[in-house]
Amino acid sequence: MKRTLSLYDMDSILRSAGADRVSECASDKLAELLEDAAGQLVFEAKLLARHAGRSEISARDIYLAADFIKARA
């Protein structure tokens, strides 16, 4: 599956978090996890927007979706 997030950006995130050396595999895994989490977040946000009678997802929908996901964890 093609990644949306670049390995370069994942490498930058890992290095800015303190990693001195980063393997390509680590960057790829971070991209996979972030994209999966984003997909779940957008799914929840879409449900909230539809419940409110809207087709457009708002920032508030994203915040609420994140809260719902955290509460379930």
Contacts in CASP RR format, 6 or more apart in sequence:
PFRMAT RR
TARGET T0000
AUTHOR 0000-0000-0000
METHOD contacts of the structure
MODEL  1
MKRTLSLYDMDSILRSAGADRVSECASDKLAELLEDAAGQLVFEAKLLAR
HAGRSEISARDIYLAADFIKARA
3 28 0 8 1.000
3 31 0 8 1.000
3 32 0 8 1.000
3 35 0 8 1.000
4 31 0 8 1.000
4 35 0 8 1.000
5 31 0 8 1.000
5 34 0 8 1.000
5 35 0 8 1.000
6 31 0 8 1.000
7 24 0 8 1.000
7 27 0 8 1.000
7 28 0 8 1.000
7 31 0 8 1.000
10 22 0 8 1.000
10 26 0 8 1.000
10 27 0 8 1.000
10 28 0 8 1.000
10 30 0 8 1.000
10 31 0 8 1.000
10 34 0 8 1.000
11 22 0 8 1.000
11 27 0 8 1.000
13 30 0 8 1.000
14 22 0 8 1.000
14 26 0 8 1.000
14 27 0 8 1.000
14 30 0 8 1.000
15 22 0 8 1.000
19 26 0 8 1.000
40 69 0 8 1.000
41 62 0 8 1.000
41 65 0 8 1.000
41 66 0 8 1.000
41 69 0 8 1.000
42 57 0 8 1.000
42 65 0 8 1.000
44 64 0 8 1.000
44 65 0 8 1.000
44 68 0 8 1.000
44 69 0 8 1.000
45 57 0 8 1.000
45 61 0 8 1.000
45 62 0 8 1.000
45 64 0 8 1.000
45 65 0 8 1.000
46 57 0 8 1.000
46 61 0 8 1.000
47 65 0 8 1.000
48 57 0 8 1.000
48 61 0 8 1.000
48 64 0 8 1.000
48 65 0 8 1.000
49 55 0 8 1.000
49 56 0 8 1.000
49 57 0 8 1.000
49 58 0 8 1.000
49 61 0 8 1.000
52 61 0 8 1.000
END
